[in-house]
Structure formats: structure tokens, C-alpha cells
Amino acid sequence: MAPSMSASPRAARRRQRGSGRCSSSWSRETHIRGGYSHALPGRASARQVLSTPIDPRIRFAGEACSATEFSTVHGAYKTGVAAARALLG
Ligand SMILES: Cc1cc2nc3c(=O)[nH]c(=O)nc-3n(C[C@H](O)[C@H](O)[C@H](O)COP(=O)(O)OP(=O)(O)OC[C@H]3O[C@@H](n4cnc5c(N)ncnc54)[C@H](O)[C@@H]3O)c2cc1C
């Protein structure tokens, strides 16, 4: 995130309107402190693409990688455990 970006998601959206960029600062929002993924309608299969290792030594984990438990802590946890197990063989 650019250091100059406001801590407020609303201010960030105002700033980006018409710029073609899309980012957020929810992790800096005092009353929110985080976020989770949403797939576009019809694009849920993108989670499978995201969780596919790009190299046997490099794996992704997190709620966005879970096909069935996305947007949750347990989905993030399970994908992390699975990725670690796969790396450790
Ligand atoms: C308000 C709110 C309420 C929620 N309530 C629930 C609930 O009741 N139950 C539930 O199951 N889930 C809930 N969730 C969802 C849950 O918090 C998330 O699904 C979960 O935290 C996702 O975990 P994660 O590890 O995938 O991602 P995160 O927890 O977002 O972790 C990603 C980490 O990566 C770091 N990071 C990002 N970019 C970089 C970078 N470039 N370099 C280094 N580090 C980086 C971030 O700082 C962060 O620490 C809630 C979420 C929110 C926002």
C-alpha cells in the first residue's frame, strides 16, 4: 500500500475513483482491522488457481485458498496446515 494513502477506506476509494486501480486499507481501519476475500460471481474456481503451487517449494495458504471455507479463520488455518504438511513431505 502506498504510504501516502489515507487510513480510511472511504477516503482511499474517493482517491482511486476513475484511476483504474483498486486497493483497500481495511487492515488500518481502527474498527475493522482486516478483511477477507470474495470471488466475483461465477469466478469461485479462481480459488483453486490461487492455491495451486507455482513451485514445489512455494505454496500459498489463507482463507482465499480454501474452496469451501473461504472468508473464515478455520479455512485459513486448514490451508496453512495443508501447505505446511505438503512442504514438509
Ligand atoms: C471484521 C471481521 C470479522 C470477522 N469475523 C470472523 C468470524 O467471526 N469467524 C471467522 O471464521 N472469520 C471471521 N473473519 C474472517 C477472518 O478474520 C479471515 O478469514 C482470516 O483472518 C483470514 O486469514 P488469512 O491468514 O487468510 O489472512 P489474514 O488474517 O488477512 O492474514 C494476512 C496477513 O498477511 C499480511 N500481509 C499482507 N500483505 C503483505 C505483504 N505484502 N507482505 C507481508 N505481509 C503481508 C497481513 O498484514 C496479514 O497479517 C472476520 C474478518 C473480519 C475483517
The ligand as an SDF file (V2000), in Angstrom:
LIG
                    3D

 53 58  0  0  0  0  0  0  0  0999 V2000
  -14.3770   -7.6990   10.9330 C   0  0  0  0  0  0  0  0  0  0  0  0
  -14.1050   -9.1560   10.6260 C   0  0  0  0  0  0  0  0  0  0  0  0
  -14.8040  -10.1230   11.3080 C   0  0  0  0  0  0  0  0  0  0  0  0
  -14.5490  -11.4800   11.0370 C   0  0  0  0  0  0  0  0  0  0  0  0
  -15.2280  -12.4240   11.7290 N   0  0  0  0  0  0  0  0  0  0  0  0
  -14.9660  -13.7220   11.5070 C   0  0  0  0  0  0  0  0  0  0  0  0
  -15.6220  -14.7420   12.2750 C   0  0  0  0  0  0  0  0  0  0  0  0
  -16.4470  -14.4690   13.1510 O   0  0  0  0  0  0  0  0  0  0  0  0
  -15.3220  -16.0350   12.0100 N   0  0  0  0  0  0  0  0  0  0  0  0
  -14.4240  -16.3960   11.0600 C   0  0  0  0  0  0  0  0  0  0  0  0
  -14.1710  -17.5880   10.8850 O   0  0  0  0  0  0  0  0  0  0  0  0
  -13.7920  -15.4560   10.3180 N   0  0  0  0  0  0  0  0  0  0  0  0
  -14.0410  -14.1350   10.5180 C   0  0  0  0  0  0  0  0  0  0  0  0
  -13.4010  -13.1690    9.7930 N   0  0  0  0  0  0  0  0  0  0  0  0
  -12.5270  -13.5840    8.6890 C   0  0  0  0  0  0  0  0  0  0  0  0
  -11.1670  -13.9840    9.1670 C   0  0  0  0  0  0  0  0  0  0  0  0
  -10.6510  -12.9680   10.0100 O   0  0  0  0  0  0  0  0  0  0  0  0
  -10.2810  -14.1500    7.9380 C   0  0  0  0  0  0  0  0  0  0  0  0
  -10.8800  -15.0570    7.0190 O   0  0  0  0  0  0  0  0  0  0  0  0
   -8.9190  -14.6810    8.3390 C   0  0  0  0  0  0  0  0  0  0  0  0
   -8.2850  -13.8240    9.2420 O   0  0  0  0  0  0  0  0  0  0  0  0
   -8.0780  -14.8150    7.0890 C   0  0  0  0  0  0  0  0  0  0  0  0
   -6.8040  -15.2850    7.4780 O   0  0  0  0  0  0  0  0  0  0  0  0
   -5.6350  -15.2500    6.4420 P   0  0  0  0  0  0  0  0  0  0  0  0
   -4.4350  -15.8000    7.1440 O   0  0  0  0  0  0  0  0  0  0  0  0
   -6.0700  -15.8640    5.1550 O   0  0  0  0  0  0  0  0  0  0  0  0
   -5.4360  -13.7010    6.1270 O   0  0  0  0  0  0  0  0  0  0  0  0
   -5.0870  -12.5210    7.1410 P   0  0  0  0  0  0  0  0  0  0  0  0
   -5.5690  -12.8200    8.5260 O   0  0  0  0  0  0  0  0  0  0  0  0
   -5.6390  -11.2910    6.4570 O   0  0  0  0  0  0  0  0  0  0  0  0
   -3.5240  -12.5060    7.1650 O   0  0  0  0  0  0  0  0  0  0  0  0
   -2.7760  -11.9720    6.1110 C   0  0  0  0  0  0  0  0  0  0  0  0
   -1.5120  -11.3860    6.7190 C   0  0  0  0  0  0  0  0  0  0  0  0
   -0.6220  -11.0350    5.6490 O   0  0  0  0  0  0  0  0  0  0  0  0
   -0.0850   -9.7800    5.9320 C   0  0  0  0  0  0  0  0  0  0  0  0
    0.3000   -9.1850    4.6530 N   0  0  0  0  0  0  0  0  0  0  0  0
   -0.4910   -8.6780    3.6890 C   0  0  0  0  0  0  0  0  0  0  0  0
    0.2400   -8.2400    2.6640 N   0  0  0  0  0  0  0  0  0  0  0  0
    1.5280   -8.4940    2.9770 C   0  0  0  0  0  0  0  0  0  0  0  0
    2.7550   -8.2720    2.3100 C   0  0  0  0  0  0  0  0  0  0  0  0
    2.8020   -7.7230    1.1050 N   0  0  0  0  0  0  0  0  0  0  0  0
    3.8790   -8.6490    2.9290 N   0  0  0  0  0  0  0  0  0  0  0  0
    3.8450   -9.2270    4.1460 C   0  0  0  0  0  0  0  0  0  0  0  0
    2.7160   -9.4650    4.8300 N   0  0  0  0  0  0  0  0  0  0  0  0
    1.5740   -9.0960    4.2430 C   0  0  0  0  0  0  0  0  0  0  0  0
   -1.2020   -9.0220    6.6370 C   0  0  0  0  0  0  0  0  0  0  0  0
   -0.6770   -7.9680    7.4050 O   0  0  0  0  0  0  0  0  0  0  0  0
   -1.7960  -10.1180    7.5000 C   0  0  0  0  0  0  0  0  0  0  0  0
   -1.1570  -10.2170    8.7520 O   0  0  0  0  0  0  0  0  0  0  0  0
  -13.6170  -11.8360   10.0470 C   0  0  0  0  0  0  0  0  0  0  0  0
  -12.9160  -10.8320    9.3670 C   0  0  0  0  0  0  0  0  0  0  0  0
  -13.1700   -9.5120    9.6500 C   0  0  0  0  0  0  0  0  0  0  0  0
  -12.4020   -8.4540    8.9170 C   0  0  0  0  0  0  0  0  0  0  0  0
  1  2  1  0
  2  3  1  0
  2 52  2  0
  3  4  2  0
  4  5  1  0
  4 50  1  0
  5  6  2  0
  6  7  1  0
  6 13  1  0
  7  8  2  0
  7  9  1  0
  9 10  1  0
 10 11  2  0
 10 12  1  0
 12 13  2  0
 13 14  1  0
 14 15  1  0
 14 50  1  0
 15 16  1  0
 16 17  1  0
 16 18  1  0
 18 19  1  0
 18 20  1  0
 20 21  1  0
 20 22  1  0
 22 23  1  0
 23 24  1  0
 24 25  2  0
 24 26  1  0
 24 27  1  0
 27 28  1  0
 28 29  2  0
 28 30  1  0
 28 31  1  0
 31 32  1  0
 32 33  1  0
 33 34  1  0
 33 48  1  0
 34 35  1  0
 35 36  1  0
 35 46  1  0
 36 37  1  0
 36 45  1  0
 37 38  2  0
 38 39  1  0
 39 40  1  0
 39 45  2  0
 40 41  1  0
 40 42  2  0
 42 43  1  0
 43 44  2  0
 44 45  1  0
 46 47  1  0
 46 48  1  0
 48 49  1  0
 50 51  2  0
 51 52  1  0
 52 53  1  0
M  END
$$$$
